[in-house]
């Protein structure tokens, strides 16, 4: 079948689909709304025993190393979008043409697989394994056990919201960042995925319905902001369905831009563009209109309660999430108190720097920070020259830190790092996206260069956190180590964000702020924010703070309301923000422990090698790894004179 014939077939097929969808929207919403008052208990879906039995049979009898990789591959195969993100679809003989299955039945089947793999792992005798295998066993068991423990709360997460790690954000990122577009096959796979958006969104709505039945509806103000995200995605001007233009939808405009780089004929290019537009108009747009209707309905039945304490098992869920996000056993109360103490400590340290700058010692914290921001200067990104200056500044900062890495590291990542200016947001903040495992996509530090004034005082800290020696450094090294696949891939929040925040302080210890006191204020300002997060997050979800109370506390502790918008982040991602400071504190504790135990034998390069080269691990296991390093260094004899080479030390 040639391309034109295929397109005609698609048009006929999708025309029927779109008509059915538009007629069905009313009935679908009525059906979903009709769930009010129904039981919150969902009938268990029986797993597909043949699938589970088949996978278990294939995994039985493997060596532990084979089991690590083969069982994790079975988990990855459940998520085709993740395979695309990692750049490894071809490893499995697959194309990048499928979206994740979000149906409840499929998710429950995946849960059965996770539990079965955990049971199989526990049949291995850990005592017979090598040291490296034992660490892998411990990490894998923690990871799988964490997944299985979370099954109880499968309807408590917020699938759709306005922040990162939401359905819409992940969908856009898949199409515009992860999906390769280098040849005609990639383009056809892209179109195939566009055609599946309607099915996936319907599954998403079903998931939202199940969460409503379970008593887990986002606060009304979160839903309102989420609706704006969907509206902004759909409408270019007035909110009139007739005004929606498929050619203005991001998933089409991106494809239109990238297809020019593909080596196809003009006729093929036009056919591909027509096919993509057809799928956007007949799959994406109707699905998102249906999603918007249901979200608007949810807003009418939602409360303004901010915390997950409102869920039937809210306290248990939050305790689980704290363990999941920090990989420690700290309670909400313990984390709250740690946060209060850290807020006080960092505030005092900031005032010391203000004194060194000659600022008034009795000045208001907000006034002092604002003065430092002004004195540090801005970069305006209203012109292309300004946007280019932001990228150049970050390049210079990363070049400077790279020249000093040998002072504290004996290892560097091999993956390429690129800096990408994002015009969709401003302010100069950023995030990191890891390189693909196959090396086809570099690691990327994304920074906001949308029209705004970017304060320079924060830029060094953002660079060190997101790139070098932060996320890019840690994630890339983990990916490049000769470790089981799951340890190359799994990112645990407490370890990853703890390292990135530790990297900010390490940069200060390396002298990178010596000639930049305003940058040092930026570092401390950001550290204070991370400390405040511990208090606000636990306040919202464990102590029943309202949204207003959380914002008021943040303004008081930070001396400003610049970060008040973050409260909504803590609401939709419970416990996630606690991983930063908890992880950093643990990294510093372990470093001090090694320094105290080893004395003159302590080597900062070795310590960093140990921490980085074990891949992302739970903080509880990192403690063991560091203690094993200390014991090996001392040869378990207490002798601090023994010169033990790194080759004899675990990792």
C-alpha positions as CSV (number, residue, x, y, z in Angstrom):
1,X,0.0,0.0,0.0
2,X,1.5,3.3,-1.0
3,X,1.5,6.4,1.3
4,X,-1.4,8.1,-0.5
5,X,-3.6,5.0,-0.3
6,X,-2.7,4.6,3.4
7,X,-3.6,8.2,4.1
8,X,-7.0,7.8,2.4
9,X,-7.6,4.7,4.5
10,X,-6.6,6.5,7.7
11,X,-8.9,9.4,6.8
12,X,-11.9,7.1,6.3
13,X,-11.1,5.2,9.5
14,X,-10.5,8.2,11.7
15,X,-13.4,10.2,10.3
16,X,-15.7,7.5,11.8
17,X,-13.6,7.5,15.0
18,X,-13.8,11.3,15.5
19,X,-17.6,11.3,14.9
20,X,-18.1,8.5,17.4
21,X,-15.8,10.3,19.9
22,X,-17.7,13.6,19.7
23,X,-21.0,11.9,20.1
24,X,-19.6,9.7,22.9
25,X,-18.1,12.5,24.9
26,X,-21.4,13.5,26.5
27,X,-22.2,9.9,27.4
28,X,-18.7,9.1,28.6
29,X,-18.7,12.1,31.0
30,X,-22.2,11.2,32.2
31,X,-20.9,7.7,32.9
32,X,-17.9,8.9,34.8
33,X,-19.9,11.4,36.7
34,X,-22.3,8.7,37.6
35,X,-19.7,7.1,39.8
36,X,-20.6,9.5,42.6
37,X,-21.6,7.5,45.6
38,X,-20.4,4.2,44.4
39,X,-18.1,1.9,46.4
40,X,-14.5,3.1,46.6
41,X,-13.3,-0.5,46.4
42,X,-12.3,-1.5,42.9
43,X,-12.9,-5.1,41.9
44,X,-9.6,-6.9,41.6
45,X,-8.6,-7.8,38.1
46,X,-7.3,-11.3,37.7
47,X,-3.8,-11.4,36.3
48,X,-3.1,-13.2,33.1
49,X,-1.7,-16.3,34.6
50,X,-0.3,-17.5,31.3
51,X,1.8,-14.4,30.9
52,X,3.1,-14.5,34.5
53,X,3.8,-18.2,34.3
54,X,5.6,-17.8,31.0
55,X,7.9,-15.0,32.3
56,X,8.6,-16.9,35.5
57,X,9.4,-20.0,33.6
58,X,11.9,-18.1,31.4
59,X,13.6,-16.5,34.4
60,X,13.9,-19.7,36.5
61,X,17.3,-21.3,36.6
62,X,19.3,-18.3,35.5
63,X,22.5,-17.2,37.2
64,X,22.0,-14.1,39.4
65,X,23.6,-11.8,36.8
66,X,21.4,-13.2,34.0
67,X,18.4,-12.8,36.3
68,X,19.2,-9.2,37.1
69,X,19.2,-8.2,33.4
70,X,16.6,-10.5,32.0
71,X,14.0,-9.8,34.7
72,X,14.5,-6.0,34.4
73,X,14.1,-6.3,30.6
74,X,10.7,-7.9,31.2
75,X,9.7,-4.9,33.3
76,X,11.0,-2.4,30.7
77,X,9.1,-4.2,28.0
78,X,5.9,-3.1,29.8
79,X,6.8,0.5,29.0
80,X,7.5,1.2,25.3
81,X,7.8,4.9,25.9
82,X,10.6,4.2,28.4
83,X,12.4,2.1,25.8
84,X,12.3,5.1,23.5
85,X,13.6,7.4,26.2
86,X,16.5,5.1,26.9
87,X,17.1,4.6,23.1
88,X,17.1,0.8,23.4
89,X,13.9,-0.3,21.5
90,X,16.1,-1.9,18.9
91,X,17.7,-4.1,21.6
92,X,14.4,-5.8,21.9
93,X,13.7,-5.9,18.1
94,X,11.0,-3.2,18.6
95,X,10.1,0.0,16.8
96,X,9.3,3.3,18.5
97,X,5.7,3.1,17.4
98,X,3.7,2.3,20.6
99,X,2.4,4.3,23.6
100,X,2.3,2.9,27.1
101,X,-0.9,1.0,28.0
102,X,-2.5,2.9,30.8
103,X,-5.5,0.5,31.3
104,X,-6.2,-0.7,34.8
105,X,-6.1,-4.3,33.7
106,X,-2.6,-3.9,32.2
107,X,-1.3,-2.0,35.2
108,X,-2.5,-4.8,37.5
109,X,-0.9,-7.3,35.3
110,X,2.4,-5.4,35.6
111,X,2.0,-5.4,39.4
112,X,1.7,-9.2,39.3
113,X,4.9,-9.3,37.3
114,X,6.7,-7.1,39.7
115,X,5.6,-9.3,42.7
116,X,6.6,-12.4,40.8
117,X,10.1,-11.1,40.0
118,X,10.6,-10.1,43.7
119,X,9.6,-13.6,44.8
120,X,12.1,-15.1,42.3
121,X,14.9,-12.8,43.5
122,X,14.4,-14.0,47.0
123,X,15.0,-17.6,46.0
124,X,18.7,-16.8,45.4
125,X,21.0,-17.4,48.4
126,X,22.5,-14.0,49.0
127,X,25.3,-15.4,51.1
128,X,26.7,-17.3,48.0
129,X,27.0,-14.1,45.9
130,X,30.1,-11.9,45.4
131,X,30.3,-8.5,47.1
132,X,29.2,-6.7,43.9
133,X,26.3,-9.1,43.4
134,X,25.2,-8.7,47.0
135,X,25.0,-4.9,46.5
136,X,23.0,-5.4,43.3
137,X,20.8,-7.9,45.1
138,X,20.1,-5.4,47.9
139,X,19.4,-2.5,45.5
140,X,17.1,-4.7,43.3
141,X,15.2,-6.0,46.3
142,X,14.7,-2.5,47.7
143,X,13.5,-1.3,44.3
144,X,11.1,-4.2,43.7
145,X,9.8,-4.2,47.3
146,X,9.2,-0.5,47.0
147,X,7.1,-1.1,43.9
148,X,5.1,-3.9,45.5
149,X,4.5,-1.9,48.7
150,X,3.1,0.9,46.5
151,X,0.5,-1.4,44.9
152,X,-1.8,-0.7,47.9
153,X,-1.8,3.0,46.9
154,X,-2.1,2.5,43.1
155,X,-5.0,5.0,42.9
156,X,-3.5,7.7,45.1
157,X,-1.1,9.5,42.7
158,X,-2.3,12.5,40.7
159,X,-2.1,11.4,37.0
160,X,-2.8,14.8,35.6
161,X,-1.7,18.1,36.9
162,X,0.1,21.3,35.8
163,X,3.6,20.3,36.9
164,X,6.4,18.0,35.7
165,X,5.9,14.3,35.9
166,X,2.3,14.6,34.8
167,X,0.6,12.8,31.9
168,X,0.6,15.8,29.6
169,X,4.2,16.8,30.4
170,X,5.4,13.2,29.7
171,X,3.5,12.9,26.5
172,X,4.9,16.2,25.1
173,X,8.4,15.2,26.2
174,X,8.0,11.8,24.5
175,X,7.0,13.3,21.1
176,X,9.3,16.4,21.2
177,X,12.4,15.1,22.9
178,X,12.7,11.3,23.2
179,X,11.2,10.1,19.9
180,X,13.9,10.0,17.3
181,X,13.2,11.7,13.9
182,X,16.1,10.8,11.7
183,X,14.5,8.8,8.9
184,X,11.2,7.9,7.3
185,X,10.6,4.9,9.6
186,X,10.9,7.2,12.6
187,X,8.4,9.6,11.1
188,X,5.9,6.8,10.5
189,X,6.4,5.6,14.0
190,X,5.7,9.1,15.3
191,X,2.4,9.1,13.3
192,X,1.5,5.7,14.7
193,X,1.9,7.1,18.2
194,X,-0.2,10.1,17.4
195,X,-3.0,7.7,16.2
196,X,-2.9,6.0,19.7
197,X,-3.3,9.2,21.8
198,X,-7.1,8.9,21.8
199,X,-7.0,5.4,23.2
200,X,-4.4,6.4,25.8
201,X,-6.3,9.5,26.9
202,X,-9.5,7.4,27.4
203,X,-7.4,5.0,29.6
204,X,-6.2,8.1,31.5
205,X,-9.7,9.3,32.1
206,X,-10.6,5.8,33.3
207,X,-7.7,6.0,35.7
208,X,-8.9,9.4,36.9
209,X,-12.3,7.9,37.5
210,X,-10.9,5.1,39.6
211,X,-8.9,7.6,41.7
212,X,-12.1,9.5,42.3
213,X,-13.8,6.4,43.5
214,X,-10.9,5.8,45.8
215,X,-11.2,9.3,47.2
216,X,-8.1,10.7,45.6
217,X,-9.2,13.8,43.7
218,X,-6.7,16.7,43.3
219,X,-7.6,20.0,45.1
220,X,-9.9,22.2,43.0
221,X,-7.2,24.9,42.6
222,X,-4.8,22.2,41.1
223,X,-7.5,21.1,38.7
224,X,-8.1,24.7,37.7
225,X,-4.4,25.2,36.8
226,X,-4.4,21.8,35.1
227,X,-7.3,22.9,32.9
228,X,-5.3,25.9,31.8
229,X,-2.5,23.6,30.7
230,X,-4.9,21.7,28.5
231,X,-6.6,24.8,27.2
232,X,-3.3,26.3,26.3
233,X,-2.3,23.1,24.5
234,X,-5.5,23.1,22.4
235,X,-6.5,26.7,21.8
236,X,-4.3,29.4,20.1
237,X,-6.8,32.2,20.7
238,X,-10.4,32.2,22.0
239,X,-11.8,29.1,23.6
240,X,-13.9,28.0,20.6
241,X,-13.7,24.5,19.3
242,X,-14.1,25.8,15.8
243,X,-10.9,27.9,16.3
244,X,-8.7,24.8,17.1
245,X,-6.2,24.4,14.4
246,X,-4.4,21.1,14.1
247,X,-1.4,22.9,12.5
248,X,-0.9,24.9,15.6
249,X,-0.8,21.9,18.0
250,X,2.7,21.4,19.4
251,X,2.8,17.7,18.4
252,X,2.3,18.7,14.8
253,X,4.4,21.9,14.7
254,X,7.4,20.0,16.1
255,X,7.0,17.2,13.5
256,X,6.7,19.9,10.7
257,X,9.9,21.4,11.9
258,X,11.9,18.2,12.2
259,X,10.8,16.5,9.0
260,X,12.8,19.0,7.0
261,X,15.9,17.3,8.4
262,X,14.8,13.8,7.2
263,X,16.0,12.6,3.8
264,X,12.7,12.0,2.0
265,X,11.3,13.3,-1.3
266,X,9.0,16.3,-1.4
267,X,6.0,14.0,-2.1
268,X,6.9,11.7,0.8
269,X,7.3,14.7,3.1
270,X,3.9,16.1,2.2
271,X,2.3,12.7,2.6
272,X,3.9,12.3,6.1
273,X,2.8,15.8,7.1
274,X,-0.8,15.1,5.9
275,X,-0.9,11.9,7.9
276,X,0.4,13.6,11.0
277,X,-2.1,16.3,10.7
278,X,-4.9,13.8,10.2
279,X,-4.0,12.0,13.5
280,X,-3.7,15.3,15.4
281,X,-7.1,16.4,14.2
282,X,-8.8,13.1,14.6
283,X,-7.0,11.5,17.6
284,X,-5.2,14.1,19.7
285,X,-7.7,17.0,19.6
286,X,-10.9,15.0,20.3
287,X,-9.1,13.1,23.1
288,X,-7.9,16.3,24.7
289,X,-11.4,17.9,24.4
290,X,-12.8,14.8,26.2
291,X,-10.0,15.0,28.9
292,X,-10.8,18.7,29.4
293,X,-14.4,18.0,30.0
294,X,-13.7,15.4,32.6
295,X,-11.1,17.6,34.4
296,X,-13.7,20.4,34.5
297,X,-16.2,18.0,36.0
298,X,-13.7,16.9,38.6
299,X,-13.1,20.5,39.6
300,X,-16.8,20.8,40.5
301,X,-16.6,17.9,42.9
302,X,-13.1,18.6,44.4
303,X,-12.4,20.2,47.7
304,X,-9.7,22.7,48.5
305,X,-7.9,20.4,51.0
306,X,-4.3,20.3,50.0
307,X,-2.7,17.3,51.6
308,X,-3.0,13.6,51.0
309,X,-4.1,13.2,54.6
310,X,-7.6,13.5,53.2
311,X,-7.4,10.1,51.4
312,X,-8.9,7.1,53.2
313,X,-5.3,5.8,54.0
314,X,-3.6,9.2,53.6
315,X,-1.2,8.9,56.5
316,X,0.0,5.5,55.4
317,X,0.3,6.7,51.9
318,X,2.4,9.7,52.9
319,X,4.7,7.5,55.1
320,X,5.2,5.2,52.1
321,X,6.0,8.2,49.8
322,X,8.5,9.6,52.3
323,X,10.3,6.2,52.2
324,X,10.0,6.1,48.4
325,X,11.3,9.6,47.8
326,X,14.1,9.7,50.5
327,X,15.0,6.0,50.6
328,X,15.3,6.3,54.4
329,X,13.0,5.4,57.3
330,X,12.6,9.0,58.5
331,X,9.1,9.9,59.7
332,X,7.2,13.0,58.8
333,X,7.8,14.5,62.2
334,X,11.6,13.8,62.0
335,X,11.9,15.4,58.6
336,X,9.8,18.4,59.7
337,X,12.2,19.0,62.6
338,X,15.3,18.5,60.4
339,X,13.8,21.2,58.1
340,X,13.2,23.7,60.9
341,X,16.8,23.3,62.1
342,X,18.2,23.6,58.6
343,X,16.2,26.7,57.9
344,X,17.6,28.4,61.0
345,X,21.2,27.3,60.2
346,X,21.1,28.5,56.6
347,X,19.5,31.8,57.5
348,X,22.4,32.5,59.9
349,X,25.0,31.6,57.2
350,X,23.3,33.9,54.7
351,X,23.5,36.8,57.2
352,X,27.2,36.1,57.6
353,X,27.7,36.6,53.9
354,X,25.6,39.7,53.9
355,X,27.8,41.1,56.7
356,X,30.9,40.4,54.5
357,X,29.2,42.4,51.7
358,X,28.6,45.3,54.1
359,X,24.8,45.0,54.0
360,X,22.9,46.2,57.1
361,X,23.1,43.5,59.8
362,X,19.5,44.2,60.9
363,X,18.1,44.2,57.4
364,X,15.0,42.2,56.4
365,X,16.0,38.9,54.7
366,X,13.9,39.7,51.6
367,X,15.5,43.2,51.3
368,X,19.0,41.8,51.7
369,X,18.4,39.0,49.1
370,X,16.8,41.5,46.7
371,X,19.8,43.8,47.0
372,X,22.2,40.9,46.3
373,X,20.1,40.0,43.3
374,X,20.2,43.5,42.0
375,X,24.0,43.9,42.7
376,X,24.6,40.6,41.0
377,X,23.0,41.8,37.8
378,X,20.5,40.3,35.3
379,X,20.4,39.0,31.8
380,X,17.4,40.0,29.8
381,X,16.1,37.3,27.4
382,X,13.8,39.5,25.4
383,X,16.2,39.3,22.4
384,X,18.1,36.5,20.8
385,X,21.3,38.1,22.0
386,X,20.1,37.9,25.5
387,X,19.1,34.2,25.1
388,X,22.5,33.5,23.6
389,X,24.2,35.2,26.6
390,X,22.4,32.9,29.0
391,X,23.7,29.8,27.1
392,X,27.2,31.4,26.9
393,X,27.2,32.1,30.7
394,X,26.3,28.6,31.5
395,X,29.0,27.3,29.1
396,X,31.6,29.4,30.9
397,X,30.5,28.3,34.3
398,X,30.7,24.6,33.3
399,X,34.0,25.1,31.6
400,X,35.4,26.7,34.8
401,X,34.2,23.8,37.0
402,X,35.4,21.2,34.5
403,X,39.0,22.6,34.8
404,X,39.0,22.0,38.6
405,X,37.4,18.5,38.6
406,X,40.7,16.7,38.9
407,X,41.1,18.2,42.4
408,X,38.2,16.1,43.7
409,X,37.3,13.4,41.1
410,X,39.3,10.6,39.5
411,X,36.4,9.8,37.1
412,X,34.5,11.7,34.5
413,X,31.5,10.8,32.4
414,X,32.0,10.1,28.7
415,X,28.5,11.2,27.5
416,X,28.2,14.4,25.6
417,X,26.5,17.3,27.4
418,X,24.5,19.9,25.6
419,X,22.8,23.1,26.9
420,X,19.3,23.7,25.4
421,X,17.5,27.0,25.8
422,X,13.8,26.5,26.4
423,X,11.7,29.4,25.3
424,X,8.6,27.9,26.9
425,X,9.6,29.1,30.3
426,X,11.9,31.9,31.6
427,X,13.9,32.7,34.7
428,X,17.0,30.8,34.0
429,X,16.1,27.7,36.0
430,X,16.5,24.3,34.5
431,X,16.4,20.6,34.5
432,X,18.5,17.7,33.2
433,X,17.5,14.9,30.8
434,X,19.8,12.0,30.7
435,X,21.5,10.6,27.6
436,X,20.1,7.6,25.9
437,X,21.8,4.3,26.8
438,X,22.7,3.7,23.2
439,X,24.5,7.0,22.9
440,X,22.3,8.4,20.2
441,X,21.1,11.3,22.3
442,X,23.4,13.4,24.5
443,X,22.7,14.4,28.1
444,X,20.8,17.7,28.0
445,X,20.8,20.6,30.5
446,X,17.6,22.5,29.7
447,X,17.4,26.1,30.9
448,X,14.6,28.6,30.6
449,X,15.3,31.5,28.2
450,X,11.7,32.7,27.7
451,X,11.2,36.4,27.8
452,X,12.3,37.5,31.3
453,X,15.0,39.0,33.4
454,X,17.3,36.2,34.7
455,X,19.1,37.0,37.9
456,X,22.8,36.0,37.6
457,X,23.1,35.3,41.3
458,X,21.5,31.9,40.9
459,X,23.1,30.7,37.6
460,X,26.2,29.1,39.1
461,X,24.1,27.0,41.5
462,X,21.8,25.9,38.7
463,X,24.7,24.9,36.5
464,X,26.4,22.9,39.2
465,X,23.2,21.2,40.3
466,X,21.9,20.2,36.9
467,X,25.1,19.5,35.0
468,X,28.6,19.5,36.5
469,X,29.2,18.0,39.0
470,X,25.5,17.4,39.6
471,X,22.9,15.4,37.6
472,X,24.8,15.1,34.3
473,X,27.9,13.9,36.2
474,X,26.1,11.4,38.4
475,X,23.5,10.0,35.9
476,X,26.1,9.6,33.1
477,X,28.6,7.8,35.3
478,X,25.9,5.4,36.5
479,X,24.8,4.7,32.9
480,X,28.4,4.0,31.8
481,X,29.4,1.7,34.7
482,X,29.6,-2.1,34.1
483,X,26.6,-2.8,36.3
484,X,23.4,-4.7,35.8
485,X,21.0,-2.8,33.5
486,X,18.6,-1.8,36.3
487,X,21.4,0.0,38.1
488,X,22.3,1.9,34.9
489,X,18.7,3.0,34.6
490,X,16.9,3.3,37.9
491,X,17.1,6.8,39.5
492,X,16.2,7.1,43.2
493,X,15.2,10.5,44.2
494,X,17.0,10.7,47.6
495,X,20.3,9.7,46.1
496,X,20.0,11.7,42.8
497,X,18.8,15.0,44.2
498,X,20.9,14.5,47.3
499,X,24.0,14.3,45.1
500,X,23.0,17.3,43.0
501,X,22.5,19.4,46.2
502,X,25.8,18.1,47.6
503,X,27.4,19.1,44.3
504,X,26.3,22.7,44.9
505,X,28.1,22.8,48.2
506,X,31.1,20.9,46.7
507,X,31.4,23.7,44.1
508,X,31.6,26.2,47.0
509,X,34.3,24.0,48.7
510,X,36.2,23.9,45.4
511,X,36.5,27.7,45.6
512,X,34.2,28.4,42.6
513,X,32.3,31.2,44.5
514,X,35.4,32.9,45.9
515,X,35.1,35.9,43.6
516,X,31.3,35.8,43.4
517,X,29.7,36.6,46.7
518,X,26.4,37.2,45.0
519,X,26.6,33.7,43.5
520,X,27.2,32.4,47.0
521,X,24.1,34.1,48.2
522,X,22.3,32.4,45.3
523,X,23.6,29.1,46.5
524,X,22.5,29.7,50.1
525,X,19.1,31.1,48.9
526,X,18.5,27.8,47.0
527,X,19.7,25.7,49.9
528,X,17.3,27.6,52.2
529,X,14.5,26.8,49.8
530,X,15.3,23.1,50.0
531,X,15.3,23.3,53.8
532,X,11.9,25.1,53.7
533,X,10.6,22.3,51.5
534,X,11.1,19.8,54.3
535,X,8.9,21.8,56.6
536,X,6.2,22.8,54.0
537,X,5.8,19.3,52.5
538,X,5.4,17.6,55.8
539,X,3.2,20.4,57.0
540,X,0.8,20.0,54.1
541,X,0.6,16.2,54.0
542,X,1.1,15.2,57.7
543,X,0.0,18.2,59.7
544,X,-3.0,19.3,57.6
545,X,-1.7,22.7,56.6
546,X,-3.8,24.5,54.1
547,X,-2.4,25.9,50.9
548,X,-2.4,29.4,52.4
549,X,-0.7,28.3,55.6
550,X,2.1,26.7,53.6
551,X,2.6,29.8,51.5
552,X,2.6,32.0,54.6
553,X,5.3,29.8,56.2
554,X,7.4,29.9,53.0
555,X,7.2,33.7,52.8
556,X,8.2,34.0,56.5
557,X,11.1,31.6,56.3
558,X,12.4,32.7,52.9
559,X,11.7,36.4,53.4
560,X,9.9,36.5,50.1
561,X,7.0,35.1,48.2
562,X,9.1,34.5,45.0
563,X,8.8,30.7,45.6
564,X,5.2,30.6,46.7
565,X,4.2,28.9,43.5
566,X,6.2,25.8,44.6
567,X,3.5,25.0,47.2
568,X,1.4,23.5,44.4
569,X,4.3,21.3,43.4
570,X,4.5,19.9,46.9
571,X,0.8,19.2,46.8
572,X,0.8,17.3,43.6
573,X,4.1,15.4,44.2
574,X,3.9,14.5,47.9
575,X,7.3,13.9,49.5
576,X,9.3,14.4,46.3
577,X,10.7,17.7,47.5
578,X,12.0,16.1,50.7
579,X,14.6,14.0,48.9
580,X,16.9,16.9,48.1
581,X,17.9,18.0,51.6
582,X,17.6,14.6,53.2
583,X,19.9,13.2,50.5
584,X,22.4,16.0,50.8
585,X,22.6,15.7,54.6
586,X,23.2,12.0,54.3
587,X,26.0,12.5,51.7
588,X,27.7,15.0,54.1
589,X,27.2,12.7,57.1
590,X,28.8,9.8,55.2
591,X,31.7,11.9,54.1
592,X,32.3,13.2,57.6
593,X,32.1,9.6,58.9
594,X,34.8,8.5,56.4
595,X,37.0,11.5,57.3
596,X,36.7,10.7,61.0
597,X,37.4,7.0,60.5
598,X,40.3,7.4,58.0
599,X,42.0,10.5,59.2
600,X,45.0,11.2,57.0
601,X,44.1,8.3,54.8
602,X,40.9,10.0,53.7
603,X,40.9,10.8,50.0
604,X,38.1,12.9,48.6
605,X,38.5,11.4,45.2
606,X,38.1,7.9,46.5
607,X,35.1,8.9,48.4
608,X,33.4,10.4,45.4
609,X,34.4,7.3,43.3
610,X,32.7,5.1,45.9
611,X,29.5,7.2,46.0
612,X,29.2,7.6,42.2
613,X,30.3,4.3,40.9
614,X,27.8,2.2,42.7
615,X,25.0,3.8,40.6
616,X,21.9,5.2,42.0
617,X,21.2,3.4,45.3
618,X,18.9,3.8,48.3
619,X,20.5,6.0,50.9
620,X,20.3,3.1,53.4
621,X,22.4,0.9,51.1
622,X,24.8,3.8,50.4
623,X,25.5,3.8,54.1
624,X,26.6,0.2,53.9
625,X,28.7,0.8,50.8
626,X,30.6,3.6,52.4
627,X,31.1,1.6,55.6
628,X,32.4,-1.3,53.6
629,X,34.8,1.2,51.9
630,X,36.0,2.4,55.3
631,X,36.5,-1.2,56.6
632,X,38.4,-2.2,53.4
633,X,40.6,0.9,53.7
634,X,41.4,0.1,57.2
635,X,41.8,-3.6,56.3
636,X,39.4,-4.1,59.3
637,X,42.5,-3.9,61.6
638,X,42.1,-0.4,62.7
639,X,45.4,0.5,61.1
640,X,45.3,3.9,59.4
641,X,48.8,3.5,58.0
642,X,47.8,0.8,55.5
643,X,47.8,2.2,52.0
644,X,45.0,0.3,50.3
645,X,44.6,0.9,46.6
646,X,41.2,1.6,45.1
647,X,41.3,-1.7,43.2
648,X,41.0,-3.6,46.5
649,X,38.2,-1.4,47.8
650,X,34.5,-2.1,46.9
651,X,33.9,0.2,43.9
